[in-house]
Amino acid sequence: MRFRWLLLLSSSLTLSLFSLAAQARELLFWQYDRNQNRLEFTTDVGVQPTAQLISNPTRLVIDLPGINVGGPSTNQRISGAIREVRVGQFERQTTRIVVELAPGYTIDPQQVKFRGISPNQWTVQLPQPYRGSLPVLPNPAPPSLPPAQPPTRTQSPPPRPTIPRSNPTIPRSNPSNPRSNPGIRRQGFEINRNGFFVSTDGGKPIIQIERSRNNRSINIDLEGVTIPESLLAEDLDVNRYGVSKIQFEKKKDSPPIVRMTLNVDSDSPDWLASFSQRLGGVLIFPRGIPAQRLDNGPTSKVPTKPIQSRGSANIGKLATIGSVELASNQTQLLIKANQRVRATSKWDPRSKAYQITIPNAKLADKFSGPQLNTTSPVSEVMVRQEEKNTVLILVQPSNGTRIGSLNQLNDQLLALQLRPFLSRRPTRIPPRSIPVPPPNQTRPPIPRRQVPKERLVVVIDAGHGGKDPGAIGLGGIQEKDVNLSISRQVEALLEKQGIQVVMTRSDDRFISLDGRVQVAERTDADLFVSIHANAIGGKRPDVNGLETFYYSTGRSLAQTIHYTILRSVDIRDRRTRRARFYVLRKTSMPAVLVEVGFLTGDEDSAKLKSSAFRSQMARAIARGILLYIRQNRLS
């Protein structure tokens, strides 16, 4: 299941392979190497990236103008200081790569180093992230400020209530109210409508926030201030907003550091802290969602009108979601459909976003999303097709924005309310541009033939054969038959595009591994592609997916074929990998081995028995080879 951001573009498989290769302007490959803290990506045409560092949360945003994702958006979860890397379609002709840092971390934008190995192959070396204080929201709302209402033309902002500075306390328990906290009174601490408030002395603190690995506790360190001694005496059982207990601890005397620990539910949202000079203390509030919503239950359902008979035109048809856009001076996120829709919504703690689920719906082929920038009330909108009849929309609010209710404006229109924390928009930290040098125009060397030939030569190696059946799959399907079927189709497709194809075997016969290598060497082949089907022992029908292997010079070829298959074939991704297979080690040209699925897997075996699926796989492999040829100017 993969996300797609804002826009998903697809290519018609009915076009000829040559025209697809000629018209494609796509991101072919990307990966983040956590060991080297380095991002790598490859496009099928030259590109000049742009980059900027954005705060709240800190994230490196890289745009690739003129490039399409060519498939669903993807993300890679990281650990430590780097939270995750996301890749998706930002605008119709721009791919966006986002490297998001964990809360409390940042990087020096001057130390981000771009290197264009060639016009279409790039690496981005990130500096070591360091801990710093989180950006503080300016002019934070007072603790007892009620939820902001959507602005109207005639309504003026309500007056800000006066908050008593002296002796803020936890209210006494109320037996008739199950959500009230126990009757504990502590000077310097208050529970309010927005979260919690702690009075401090010593000026503006340095604030650092870190969540535990099991997600059950959140540490908020306040450096440079002190709190009332009474708060250090014992734990506070608050039992509000998903927080069961709050503990205060003096970590250091000089400079003074006080740690506030929130014991929370593992699926609760993250919490933020902001210092208020006017109130003389620190406000603690959940990220991206009103605190009161955490007490009102996780899920809300949009009320719908009774279904009325409208004839038989739409009976049995899925509603089509055509667009998601900001409206009403960016106070609403509108979701438009072509017929009646209903939805449920809730806060999703895993993605840290507000989740809208629309059943009996599908995404339009030309779905469009909102145009977002650093001043937008939402930082990201992620959309995916959940199964075949459900659309899922995740909305991640920007700092300073909280999600309101989801309303049904009419049968075909849903509106998500976006409310600021303040009566006026908070000041945002402007993004910092990162210079990106032009790419190296000299392409990396690729082993080439010494004597010019009239046509490019590609060796297609159908694995196993004859006395060697290869893997025996579910229902007795033999690998050698699958390999030959797909290989013969790849041969025919490439020949139509003017590529000279040499087969290591064209029928059911046995060829040794060395014999296969010799075929490639004797014909002075430019590329070697070996086609196999996978298997695993131990009765593991749950193991399914595509794997592509390379040894040395075949890495780029493997990545291009692998991700071309994933864009057009319904199969799980088991990555590209380096392997010491004989046919990969002993061939002198770029060589790869494609495992088109697991014959022992319940999903893959059923598909590989289908001639239609094998044809689809063959078209994808041929298209990947053509893309690689064009990318490396071999033709």
DAMOTA-V643222 format. One record per residue. OMEGA is omega in degrees with one decimal (NA if undefined). NEAR is the number of other ideal C-beta (glycine too) atoms within 10 Angstrom. Layout:
((OMEGA,NEAR) (OMEGA,NEAR))
This chain:
((-173.7,8) (177.4,14) (164.6,19) (-177.1,21) (164.0,26) (-174.7,23) (178.3,21) (179.9,25) (178.9,16) (179.1,13) (179.0,17) (-179.7,7) (-179.8,13) (177.2,5) (177.8,13) (-179.7,11) (-177.8,20) (-179.3,15) (176.1,11) (-179.7,20) (-176.3,23) (-174.2,11) (-174.3,10) (170.9,22) (-166.0,16) (169.3,24) (-175.4,22) (-172.6,26) (169.3,20) (173.3,21) (175.7,15) (179.3,20) (-175.9,11) (179.5,13) (-179.8,5) (179.9,11) (-172.9,19) (176.6,15) (177.0,24) (174.1,17) (-177.9,23) (175.5,21) (-179.1,25) (174.0,22) (178.2,14) (-178.3,15) (173.8,23) (-177.2,14) (167.5,20) (-175.0,16) (175.1,20) (177.4,16) (-176.8,21) (-178.2,20) (174.0,16) (-8.0,18) (-180.0,22) (179.0,23) (175.1,22) (-176.8,22) (-179.2,18) (178.3,23) (178.1,17) (-177.2,25) (179.1,13) (-176.0,13) (174.6,24) (177.3,22) (178.4,25) (-179.4,24) (-179.1,21) (174.7,20) (-177.6,22) (175.0,18) (179.2,17) (178.7,15) (178.7,9) (176.3,17) (178.8,10) (-174.6,11) (177.0,18) (-175.0,22) (179.0,19) (174.3,17) (-178.2,22) (178.6,20) (-179.6,25) (-179.3,24) (179.9,25) (173.7,23) (-174.0,15) (-178.0,11) (179.9,14) (172.1,16) (-180.0,28) (174.0,21) (-178.1,23) (173.1,20) (-176.1,25) (179.1,22) (176.7,21) (179.6,18) (178.3,19) (-177.9,20) (174.8,21) (177.4,19) (176.3,22) (-176.7,13) (179.7,16) (-178.8,11) (175.8,11) (-172.7,21) (174.2,14) (175.9,19) (176.1,15) (179.4,19) (173.0,15) (-178.8,16) (-177.6,17) (177.6,20) (-173.3,22) (168.6,23) (177.2,15) (179.3,22) (179.7,14) (174.6,20) (178.5,13) (178.0,10) (177.7,18) (-179.7,11) (175.8,13) (-179.6,13) (178.3,17) (174.6,23) (-175.3,17) (176.8,21) (-179.6,22) (177.0,11) (-176.4,15) (-179.3,24) (177.8,24) (-173.9,16) (-175.2,22) (178.4,16) (-180.0,19) (179.9,11) (-179.8,15) (177.7,19) (177.7,13) (-177.9,14) (175.1,14) (-177.3,9) (-173.1,4) (-173.4,4) (175.7,9) (-178.4,8) (-180.0,11) (178.4,11) (178.4,7) (-179.0,13) (177.7,10) (-178.3,8) (178.0,18) (-178.8,9) (-173.4,11) (169.9,7) (169.3,11) (-173.9,22) (170.2,13) (179.2,21) (179.1,14) (-179.8,11) (179.8,13) (-175.4,11) (-178.4,7) (-179.6,6) (-175.9,9) (-178.3,8) (176.9,11) (-176.9,16) (-179.7,18) (-176.3,11) (178.4,11) (179.7,16) (178.6,11) (177.4,18) (176.2,16) (-179.8,20) (-178.7,24) (168.1,22) (-179.4,23) (-175.2,19) (-176.0,14) (-176.9,24) (-178.3,23) (177.0,27) (177.9,23) (177.3,24) (-177.1,20) (174.1,22) (176.9,12) (178.5,14) (-176.0,10) (-178.6,14) (165.7,24) (-172.1,16) (174.5,23) (-175.6,20) (178.9,20) (178.8,14) (-178.4,18) (-177.9,13) (178.8,7) (175.8,7) (-175.1,15) (176.9,14) (179.1,16) (178.9,23) (176.5,16) (-179.6,24) (178.3,21) (-177.3,25) (176.4,17) (180.0,15) (173.8,22) (177.9,16) (178.9,23) (-178.4,17) (-177.9,11) (180.0,13) (-179.1,20) (-172.3,13) (-176.5,10) (179.8,11) (178.1,13) (174.7,20) (-174.5,15) (177.6,19) (176.5,17) (172.7,20) (-179.1,26) (178.0,20) (-177.8,25) (-174.1,14) (175.2,14) (-179.6,24) (176.2,16) (-177.5,24) (174.8,13) (-176.6,13) (-174.7,12) (-178.9,11) (-177.0,8) (-11.7,5) (-177.4,11) (175.4,18) (177.7,19) (177.5,24) (175.3,16) (-176.6,24) (176.9,17) (172.8,24) (-170.2,17) (171.8,25) (-176.5,14) (-178.7,11) (-179.8,12) (179.5,21) (173.2,21) (179.3,16) (178.2,23) (178.2,24) (-178.3,25) (-178.8,20) (175.9,21) (179.7,20) (-179.0,10) (-178.8,11) (180.0,20) (-179.8,17) (-174.5,26) (174.7,25) (177.6,24) (-173.8,25) (179.8,25) (-178.4,23) (168.5,16) (-178.3,22) (178.2,21) (-179.5,22) (-178.1,23) (179.9,16) (179.3,21) (176.3,20) (-176.2,13) (-179.4,10) (-172.1,8) (-170.2,15) (172.5,11) (-178.0,15) (179.0,12) (178.6,18) (-178.9,8) (177.8,12) (176.0,10) (-179.9,4) (178.7,9) (-179.5,7) (178.9,6) (-177.3,11) (-174.5,6) (-172.7,7) (-173.8,7) (-178.1,12) (178.1,8) (-179.7,6) (176.1,11) (172.5,19) (179.6,21) (177.2,17) (-174.4,22) (-176.1,17) (169.1,16) (-174.3,23) (175.6,15) (-178.5,19) (177.1,12) (179.4,14) (176.5,10) (175.7,16) (179.1,20) (170.4,20) (-175.1,28) (177.0,16) (-172.6,26) (178.2,17) (-179.1,22) (176.5,15) (-172.5,15) (176.2,17) (171.1,24) (-175.0,19) (168.3,21) (-177.2,14) (177.5,22) (173.7,17) (-179.9,22) (-175.1,18) (-178.0,19) (179.2,8) (-178.8,16) (-176.9,19) (177.3,23) (-171.4,25) (176.7,19) (-179.2,23) (-178.3,17) (179.3,24) (177.9,15) (-177.1,15) (175.3,23) (178.6,18) (176.5,18) (178.2,14) (178.9,10) (178.2,12) (178.6,21) (-177.5,15) (-176.8,23) (173.8,18) (-174.7,11) (172.8,19) (-173.5,8) (178.4,15) (-179.0,10) (179.4,18) (174.5,23) (-177.8,22) (-179.6,22) (170.0,23) (-177.7,20) (-173.9,21) (173.8,25) (174.2,18) (-179.4,19) (-173.0,14) (-175.9,9) (-172.5,7) (-179.9,13) (176.3,15) (180.0,27) (179.3,18) (176.6,25) (-178.8,18) (179.6,28) (-176.5,19) (173.1,23) (173.7,21) (-175.8,20) (179.0,17) (172.8,22) (-177.5,23) (175.7,23) (-176.6,21) (173.3,12) (-173.6,21) (175.4,13) (-178.5,17) (171.4,12) (-174.7,9) (-173.0,16) (-172.4,15) (173.9,13) (-179.1,25) (175.8,20) (-178.2,23) (177.8,17) (-173.2,25) (176.6,19) (173.7,19) (-173.7,23) (175.9,17) (172.5,16) (-175.2,8) (177.8,13) (176.2,19) (-178.1,10) (176.1,18) (-177.3,13) (177.5,11) (178.5,16) (-178.9,14) (179.1,11) (-179.7,20) (178.1,10) (-179.1,18) (176.4,10) (-177.4,10) (172.6,20) (-177.0,13) (178.7,9) (-177.8,9) (178.0,15) (-177.6,10) (175.9,7) (179.4,14) (-178.0,11) (178.3,11) (179.5,13) (-178.0,5) (-179.5,5) (177.3,6) (-178.7,11) (-177.9,6) (174.7,12) (-179.2,19) (176.6,19) (176.0,27) (174.4,25) (-174.8,28) (175.2,27) (-173.4,28) (176.7,26) (-179.3,22) (179.2,21) (-178.8,12) (-179.8,9) (-176.9,13) (-173.8,14) (-178.9,19) (173.3,21) (-173.8,13) (179.6,23) (-179.1,17) (176.6,9) (179.0,7) (-176.5,18) (-176.7,17) (-175.0,25) (179.8,23) (178.0,18) (-178.5,27) (-177.1,26) (179.8,22) (-178.7,17) (-177.1,28) (-179.4,24) (178.5,19) (175.6,20) (177.9,26) (-177.3,20) (-178.7,12) (179.9,22) (178.9,23) (178.2,14) (-179.3,12) (175.3,17) (179.2,10) (175.4,21) (-176.7,16) (174.9,22) (-179.8,18) (173.7,17) (170.7,22) (179.3,23) (177.8,14) (-175.2,10) (177.1,15) (-179.3,13) (174.6,12) (179.7,19) (178.3,10) (179.0,14) (177.5,11) (178.3,11) (178.0,21) (-178.1,22) (175.8,15) (-179.5,19) (-177.1,25) (-178.0,14) (-179.0,9) (-179.6,14) (-174.9,15) (175.7,24) (-179.2,24) (178.3,24) (-178.8,29) (179.2,28) (-174.9,25) (-177.6,23) (169.1,24) (-170.2,27) (175.8,23) (177.2,21) (-179.8,15) (176.1,6) (178.7,6) (-178.9,7) (179.7,13) (-179.8,14) (-178.6,11) (-178.7,17) (172.1,21) (-177.8,17) (173.6,25) (176.9,21) (-173.1,28) (175.2,22) (177.3,23) (-179.5,21) (-174.4,12) (-176.2,17) (-174.7,25) (-178.4,16) (177.4,21) (179.4,27) (-179.4,28) (-178.8,23) (179.7,27) (-176.2,28) (-175.7,27) (171.5,25) (176.6,29) (-176.7,22) (-178.6,22) (-173.7,19) (-178.2,19) (179.0,18) (-178.8,9) (-179.6,22) (-177.2,15) (175.4,14) (168.5,17) (169.5,11) (-174.7,25) (174.9,13) (-178.2,12) (-176.7,15) (176.9,8) (-174.6,16) (-176.1,13) (177.1,22) (-177.6,23) (-169.7,12) (177.9,17) (-176.0,27) (179.9,13) (174.9,21) (-174.0,25) (178.9,28) (174.6,34) (-176.6,23) (173.5,29) (-168.4,22) (178.7,28) (-177.4,30) (175.9,29) (178.1,24) (179.6,24) (-177.3,23) (179.2,13) (-172.8,17) (-176.2,27) (179.0,21) (-179.4,16) (-176.6,19) (173.6,26) (-176.5,15) (177.6,10) (178.5,10) (179.4,8) (179.3,19) (176.2,21) (177.8,14) (177.8,20) (179.6,26) (179.1,23) (-179.4,21) (179.1,27) (179.2,28) (178.8,30) (177.3,27) (177.8,30) (179.7,28) (177.7,24) (179.0,23) (179.8,26) (179.5,21) (-178.7,17) (-176.0,22) (173.9,20) (-179.9,8) (-176.2,16) (NA,13))
